[in-house]
Amino acid sequence: MASQGLLKDLIGGLLILREDQFAAGDVIIVGNHAGLVEKVSLRVTKLRSLDGELITIPNGSIDVVRNLSSNWSQVNYVIDLSYGVDVNLVLAIMDAVTQDMHQDP
């Protein structure tokens, strides 16, 4: 019985790697777990959650993966402004920062 689980994990790992579903550095959601992929091996995938927890998931138990960073990513920020702030100046600063980030590989 234990060897069936190991075989399922190995086959799952081979398919993940072959199909390039995700790789180290991607941010993924697997079931109730989300985090940065630290390592993908043939048997397990290791995620680092936002809380710093290391989550180890057997590859054989992975059925649906939501990859949040494969060839694309997005960051949402909430910026609180006081009344009376020059909104055009804030937008100009945000645009300049965006351009700097775009130029930096």
N, C-alpha and C positions, 0 to 999 in steps of 0.2 A: 504494500500500500504506500509506503514512504517513497519507494522508487517511482511510483506513478506521479506523485507530486513533484519530485525532482525532474522527471522527464518533461512534465508539463511546463515547469519553470524554464527549462533549457530551450524548449521549442518556442515558448513565448519570447524569450530573450533573443533567439535567432531571428524571429520575425520582426521584433522591434528594431534590431540593428539593420537587417536587410531592407526593410521598408522605410527606414529613416523616419520613424514616427516621432522621435524626439532624441535629443542628445544632451550631453553635459552642457550646462549653461542655459538651457531652455527653462521656461517657467511653465509648469503643467498642472492640471488638476486631474487626479485619478480618484474616482469615487468621492469620498469625503476628505481627501487629502490634497493639499495644494502646496507648491513650493518650487524652489530652484533645483533642477536636477544636478546633483553633485557627481553621480557616477551611475553608469549603466553597465552591468555585467551580464553574462549569459543567464545567471540565476536570479538576480535581484536588481531593483532600481532604488537608488538612495536619493531622497528629496530633503532639502533643508527648508523648513517652514518659516514663515515670517516671525514666529516666536523663537526661532533658533533651534527647534527640535529637529533631530535627524530621524527621518521616517524611512524605514526599509520595507519595500513592497516586493513580494515574490512576483516575478514576471508572469507566472502562470495564472495569477489572480487578476491581472490587468485586462479589462475588457474594453472600456471606453476611456480614451485619453483626450483631454482638451488641452491643446498646445497653445499657450497664449503669446508665444514669442517666435514662432517659426516664420522667419522671413518678414516679420512685422511685429511691432509692439506699440503700445500706447500708454501714456501716463496722464492721469487726471489730477490736477491740482485745484484746491480751493484757496483763493487768495482773498482775505478780508481787507476791505478798504474803508477808511474813515470817510465820513461826509466831508466834502470840500476838497478831496484829493483830485488832482488834475488827471482825469481818466485817460486823456490822450497821451500824457507823459508816461503813465503806467503801461499803456499799450505799446508805446515806442520802446520802452525798456524791455518788455516781454518779447517784442519782435527782434531786438538786438541779441538777446540771450538765445532765442531760437536759432537765429542765423549762426551764432558762434557754435552752438551745439551741432548744427548741421555740417559745419565745416570741419569739426573735430571728429576724425574717424574713431 
